[in-house]
Amino acid sequence: MVKALFALAKALSPSIIFVDEIDSLLSSRSGDSNENEASRRLKTEFLIQWSSLASAAAARADSTSPRVLVLAATNLPWAIDEAARRRFVLRQYIPLPEAETRRVQLQSLLRKQHHTLTEEQLEELVQLTEGSISLLTTNEGFSGSDITALAKDAAMGPLRSLGEALLTTRTEEIRPIGFEDFITSLRKVRPSVSKEGLRAFEKWNDEFGSKG
């Protein structure tokens, strides 16, 4: 399957091979009995095929050479095998979303929803999801997935407020999402990344991350 993946990528060149949660595929190899033979062979084959792409890139003056980019994502960069880490020429740490990114994400999530939030209230939500407001019991900021979870929970607010009346209420009679729904959801939806976790990412980035 690994050979087929790379063969197909080369045949469809230019192409991108994207692997999510790459640590599950290319975790550090060990000589103990906890890792089975199939897992070791899978990692070895992936690295061999990947190396073949590097050889082709060295001969890129030849227009017939396949152009394939290997792109991967992980939440556990320190778990990736050293040989695989060396093959990632660019190792980019993506921190928690800054204020402008959180604003754009919230606007996108609310764009197709019936809501009453004003620009001022939206700006307050951007500040609340930074984690520095006293309303929250933690100082950690919200990730992109945390903000999505927050918006989904807040969208359920109008339905929860109806109680049993929801069974007899028509769709057009359900009230829009309000700022108070987000405030309620903020008390339940917590950031998923701890300060210790962020420090671990920053430490790895300082040691192995690409600069600039």
DADAZI-V462060 format. One record per pair of residues at least 6 apart in sequence whose ideal C-beta (glycine too) atoms are under 6 Angstrom apart, sorted by the first residue. I is the first residue (numbers start at 0). J is the second residue. Records with the same first field share a line. If there is no record, write none. Layout:
I = J ; J
This chain:
1 = 44 ; 45 ; 48
5 = 48
8 = 14 ; 16 ; 67
9 = 65
12 = 65 ; 66 ; 67
13 = 66
14 = 67
15 = 68 ; 70
16 = 69
17 = 70
18 = 71
19 = 72
21 = 71 ; 73
22 = 73 ; 75 ; 78 ; 79
25 = 42 ; 79 ; 80 ; 83
26 = 78
27 = 80
28 = 80
46 = 82
49 = 86
52 = 67
55 = 64 ; 65
58 = 64
76 = 203
77 = 203
89 = 209
90 = 207 ; 208 ; 209
91 = 209
92 = 204 ; 208
95 = 140 ; 142
96 = 143
98 = 125
101 = 125 ; 128
102 = 125
104 = 146
108 = 150
112 = 176
113 = 175
114 = 175 ; 176
115 = 175 ; 177
116 = 178
120 = 178
124 = 181
127 = 185
128 = 141
129 = 140
130 = 138 ; 139 ; 140
139 = 190 ; 192 ; 194
141 = 190
142 = 191 ; 192
145 = 190 ; 191
148 = 188
149 = 184 ; 188
152 = 184 ; 188
153 = 176 ; 180 ; 181 ; 184
154 = 176
156 = 180
157 = 173 ; 174
158 = 165
161 = 168
